[in-house]
Every structure is written in structure tokens, then in C-alpha cells.
Amino acid sequence: MASYEQEKITPYGDGEKSAQVEQMFDNIAPTYDKLNHRLSLNIDRGWRRKALLALQPHHPRRLLDIATGTGDFAIMAAQMLCPARLVGADISEGMMDIGRQKVRQLRLDDVISFERQDCLNLTYPDNSFDAVTAAFGIRNFQDLDRGLREMCRVLTPGGHLCIVELTRPVSFPMRQLFTIYSHTVLPIYGRLVSHEANAYHYLTRTIEAFPQGEAMTGILARAGFSKASFRRLTFGICTMYLATK
């Protein structure tokens, strides 16, 4: 079984990664949306939109949004793809509580539901969903291979996976600029707004350690997916991965 560097990185030091990630997101949930959009200059909305445009031709009726957080990707998916059912799954009830409030305000609660799930041990039967999405969450998996195999398992044959993940740019000068930004602005601003410096140091370290590009498509293939491809967005700050079961 493969082991990846980001699996060893935890927010608070020694201990089980999944429990620490749950605690971290519960802690930062009240300020997460504000920080997320400000730190990305709202570009993250465009990344999500591009990902969902890639799924639109397939007309998925049953969707699972893994590591849904406060539900931004799930909400946009409901609005753009018009599925019959969409489940947002996460380990952090604090994050999902924010998402539930947003969904109620938008009157989407007849389509979107939130469920606490361990993404390494999903409770859904095989072949339950036409599409699985994940935005900025799989870096936090304690076991990446196992999490991806679970995502493949719950997809219907021919179903589609779409992942949007923060990545480290590969070209000059964006690589150098991103390193400066992620090591200075991001943790300082994160500490000032959320009072959780650990969370944003953790974010930077996992972005730098996470496999990307061709390495990630190879991992997807080993997890059972076919036709795995990737597209770098905004000079490589973000990468979109598409794959088919």
C-alpha cells in the first residue's frame, strides 16, 4: 500500500490525522467561508464552476459531494446540474451546520442533505451515485488510496468523478510567488481572522506535499478509475481532475 507525504502531516502534531482534521474544521467553521473567498480573491468560485461545467454533459441525477465542508460546491452543483438528489458528506458537523443554514436560506433542502461520513468508510451501497465531487478536501484524507477506492465503489458503472484541489504551481514565476504568499499572507491572515494559525500552516504544508498532475492521475487509475485526466487552473494554483469508473 502506497504512503503519501501529506498523510503524515497533521494540524496539531502527534495523533490520528482524521480526528485532528475534524477538530480543526470544527474550530474554523464560523470564519471558513469568509477566509476561503478572501484568500483566493473569490477565484475559488470560478474553479468550482469550471468543474461542474465538465460534469454538465453527463446529466448526473444522484450526486455525492465528498468533504463538502460548508456546502459551497454542493449548492453550486444543485443550481447548475439540477440533480434529483445530492448528498454532502463530511466528518465536521461544525462545517456542515453552516452548510445546512445556507441550504435552508436558498430553499434547496428538498434536494441537498448533509450526512456525517468517514470518507474512508462510506456507508452507501455500491453503485449509489452517478457522480462524485470533491473540492479542496482529499488532501486531508488519512489514507488517500482508500478514500479514492471508496469514491469509486459508490459510483455507478460509467459514473464520473470530479476533484478540484489546490496545488503548487510548477512554472516560474508563479511557483515562487505562491510559495511567498502561502508562507506569509495565508497563515498570518488566517491567524488574525480565525485565531487558528495551525490550520493555515497545515494547509500550506499539505498543498506542497500532495501528489499532483500525472502522479495524481496514476493514483486515480490504481484506485479503479479510467480515463483520468487533469487540467491546471489559474497558472497551476488549482488543478481539476476528471475520471470515469
C-alpha positions as semicolon CSV with decimal commas, in nm:
position;residue;x (nm);y (nm);z (nm)
1;M;0,000;0,000;0,000
2;A;0,133;0,339;-0,100
3;S;0,202;0,609;0,154
4;Y;0,193;0,977;0,064
5;E;0,370;1,263;0,237
6;Q;0,056;1,466;0,310
7;E;-0,094;1,171;0,501
8;K;0,175;1,220;0,767
9;I;0,100;1,593;0,812
10;T;-0,142;1,678;1,093
11;P;-0,276;2,013;1,218
12;Y;-0,178;1,968;1,583
13;G;0,118;1,732;1,596
14;D;0,109;1,370;1,707
15;G;-0,213;1,169;1,695
16;E;-0,466;1,036;1,445
17;K;-0,497;1,265;1,146
18;S;-0,872;1,226;1,086
19;A;-0,962;1,324;1,443
20;Q;-0,736;1,629;1,426
21;V;-0,880;1,735;1,089
22;E;-1,231;1,709;1,231
23;Q;-1,133;1,924;1,530
24;M;-0,958;2,179;1,308
25;F;-1,257;2,227;1,078
26;D;-1,499;2,245;1,369
27;N;-1,278;2,521;1,512
28;I;-1,255;2,729;1,194
29;A;-1,611;2,669;1,067
30;P;-1,751;3,013;1,169
31;T;-1,486;3,202;0,968
32;Y;-1,413;2,944;0,697
33;D;-1,623;3,091;0,415
34;K;-1,500;3,446;0,469
35;L;-1,137;3,338;0,476
36;N;-1,169;3,095;0,188
37;H;-1,314;3,351;-0,052
38;R;-1,091;3,638;0,058
39;L;-0,769;3,440;0,047
40;S;-0,848;3,317;-0,305
41;L;-0,983;3,659;-0,415
42;N;-1,307;3,472;-0,496
43;I;-1,129;3,279;-0,773
44;D;-1,236;2,957;-0,600
45;R;-1,592;3,013;-0,723
46;G;-1,469;3,005;-1,081
47;W;-1,278;2,682;-1,020
48;R;-1,590;2,514;-0,889
49;R;-1,791;2,641;-1,184
50;K;-1,540;2,501;-1,437
51;A;-1,556;2,163;-1,265
52;L;-1,935;2,149;-1,278
53;L;-1,940;2,259;-1,642
54;A;-1,730;1,948;-1,712
55;L;-2,000;1,732;-1,548
56;Q;-2,298;1,903;-1,713
57;P;-2,299;1,694;-2,034
58;H;-2,339;1,376;-1,827
59;H;-2,660;1,493;-1,650
60;P;-2,598;1,312;-1,319
61;R;-2,916;1,259;-1,117
62;R;-2,761;1,137;-0,792
63;L;-2,456;1,322;-0,662
64;L;-2,223;1,279;-0,367
65;D;-2,006;1,572;-0,261
66;I;-1,720;1,437;-0,051
67;A;-1,560;1,662;0,213
68;T;-1,846;1,902;0,145
69;G;-1,750;2,144;0,425
70;T;-1,993;2,436;0,431
71;G;-2,161;2,315;0,114
72;D;-2,046;2,569;-0,147
73;F;-1,972;2,304;-0,411
74;A;-2,292;2,114;-0,330
75;I;-2,503;2,429;-0,361
76;M;-2,347;2,526;-0,692
77;A;-2,390;2,169;-0,819
78;A;-2,760;2,172;-0,727
79;Q;-2,807;2,501;-0,911
80;M;-2,608;2,408;-1,223
81;L;-2,677;2,035;-1,261
82;C;-3,033;2,016;-1,122
83;P;-2,995;1,665;-0,973
84;A;-3,279;1,476;-0,810
85;R;-3,066;1,410;-0,502
86;L;-2,740;1,550;-0,370
87;V;-2,567;1,435;-0,051
88;G;-2,294;1,643;0,109
89;A;-2,068;1,422;0,324
90;D;-1,809;1,539;0,577
91;I;-1,662;1,450;0,916
92;S;-1,709;1,802;1,056
93;E;-2,056;1,874;1,190
94;G;-1,946;2,232;1,256
95;M;-1,882;2,290;0,886
96;M;-2,200;2,112;0,776
97;D;-2,412;2,314;1,020
98;I;-2,306;2,626;0,829
99;G;-2,395;2,448;0,505
100;R;-2,737;2,348;0,635
101;Q;-2,814;2,710;0,716
102;K;-2,717;2,821;0,365
103;V;-2,920;2,544;0,203
104;R;-3,231;2,634;0,405
105;Q;-3,195;3,002;0,312
106;L;-3,173;2,908;-0,056
107;R;-3,465;2,664;-0,022
108;L;-3,260;2,378;-0,158
109;D;-3,317;2,143;0,135
110;D;-3,553;1,929;-0,075
111;V;-3,252;1,838;-0,293
112;I;-2,943;1,872;-0,070
113;S;-2,891;1,678;0,251
114;F;-2,582;1,663;0,473
115;E;-2,451;1,348;0,640
116;R;-2,158;1,287;0,870
117;Q;-1,944;1,027;0,698
118;D;-1,597;0,887;0,735
119;C;-1,479;0,925;0,376
120;L;-1,257;0,619;0,416
121;N;-1,556;0,404;0,516
122;L;-1,865;0,535;0,337
123;T;-2,192;0,376;0,446
124;Y;-2,352;0,388;0,100
125;P;-2,407;0,072;-0,107
126;D;-2,207;0,006;-0,422
127;N;-2,319;0,195;-0,734
128;S;-2,522;0,455;-0,541
129;F;-2,427;0,776;-0,725
130;D;-2,392;0,894;-1,085
131;A;-2,121;1,145;-0,994
132;V;-1,889;1,214;-0,702
133;T;-1,730;1,554;-0,645
134;A;-1,467;1,678;-0,402
135;A;-1,336;2,033;-0,371
136;F;-1,027;2,108;-0,162
137;G;-1,078;1,808;0,065
138;I;-0,891;1,497;-0,040
139;R;-0,557;1,638;0,083
140;N;-0,698;1,577;0,431
141;F;-0,756;1,203;0,384
142;Q;-0,565;0,990;0,631
143;D;-0,543;0,721;0,360
144;L;-0,572;0,867;0,009
145;D;-0,585;0,534;-0,176
146;R;-0,861;0,401;0,047
147;G;-1,064;0,721;0,017
148;L;-1,043;0,714;-0,362
149;R;-1,138;0,345;-0,374
150;E;-1,447;0,426;-0,167
151;M;-1,540;0,705;-0,407
152;C;-1,504;0,461;-0,696
153;R;-1,707;0,193;-0,517
154;V;-2,015;0,411;-0,465
155;L;-2,016;0,533;-0,826
156;T;-2,236;0,363;-1,084
157;P;-2,050;0,197;-1,375
158;G;-1,970;0,477;-1,617
159;G;-2,017;0,735;-1,341
160;H;-1,789;1,036;-1,314
161;L;-1,552;1,172;-1,052
162;C;-1,456;1,538;-1,043
163;I;-1,194;1,667;-0,799
164;V;-1,080;2,025;-0,754
165;E;-0,768;2,059;-0,542
166;L;-0,519;2,330;-0,451
167;T;-0,177;2,259;-0,596
168;R;0,166;2,415;-0,612
169;P;0,237;2,590;-0,944
170;V;0,514;2,428;-1,145
171;S;0,636;2,723;-1,353
172;F;0,835;3,038;-1,280
173;P;0,738;3,292;-1,150
174;M;0,405;3,163;-1,015
175;R;0,574;2,886;-0,817
176;Q;0,791;3,138;-0,632
177;L;0,507;3,387;-0,581
178;F;0,278;3,114;-0,450
179;T;0,545;2,999;-0,205
180;I;0,583;3,353;-0,066
181;Y;0,205;3,402;-0,043
182;S;0,132;3,066;0,118
183;H;0,408;3,100;0,378
184;T;0,337;3,460;0,477
185;V;-0,001;3,611;0,385
186;L;-0,207;3,296;0,423
187;P;-0,104;3,190;0,778
188;I;-0,088;3,547;0,910
189;Y;-0,432;3,643;0,779
190;G;-0,571;3,305;0,885
191;R;-0,446;3,360;1,239
192;L;-0,588;3,713;1,259
193;V;-0,936;3,617;1,138
194;S;-0,982;3,263;1,268
195;H;-0,729;3,262;1,557
196;E;-0,619;2,922;1,422
197;A;-0,264;2,962;1,293
198;N;-0,215;2,584;1,291
199;A;-0,492;2,536;1,036
200;Y;-0,331;2,760;0,776
201;H;0,022;2,632;0,830
202;Y;-0,127;2,285;0,784
203;L;-0,297;2,398;0,462
204;T;0,032;2,519;0,314
205;R;0,222;2,205;0,409
206;T;-0,040;1,970;0,262
207;I;-0,058;2,165;-0,065
208;E;0,317;2,135;-0,108
209;A;0,323;1,764;-0,020
210;F;0,017;1,646;-0,216
211;P;0,078;1,449;-0,539
212;Q;-0,040;1,640;-0,843
213;G;-0,070;1,623;-1,220
214;E;0,043;1,295;-1,376
215;A;0,120;1,149;-1,033
216;M;-0,239;1,203;-0,924
217;T;-0,391;1,057;-1,242
218;G;-0,180;0,747;-1,183
219;I;-0,317;0,721;-0,829
220;L;-0,672;0,754;-0,964
221;A;-0,607;0,473;-1,213
222;R;-0,481;0,244;-0,937
223;A;-0,795;0,321;-0,735
224;G;-1,010;0,179;-1,015
225;F;-1,084;0,480;-1,234
226;S;-1,036;0,504;-1,609
227;K;-0,983;0,799;-1,841
228;A;-0,825;1,000;-1,560
229;S;-0,715;1,344;-1,676
230;F;-0,619;1,676;-1,524
231;R;-0,632;2,045;-1,609
232;R;-0,431;2,313;-1,433
233;L;-0,628;2,628;-1,347
234;T;-0,503;2,983;-1,274
235;F;-0,136;2,913;-1,350
236;G;-0,144;2,586;-1,155
237;I;-0,270;2,721;-0,822
238;C;-0,558;2,476;-0,858
239;T;-0,593;2,151;-1,054
240;M;-0,910;1,982;-1,174
241;Y;-0,916;1,604;-1,211
242;L;-1,178;1,413;-1,408
243;A;-1,215;1,035;-1,412
244;T;-1,468;0,767;-1,503
245;K;-1,549;0,444;-1,324
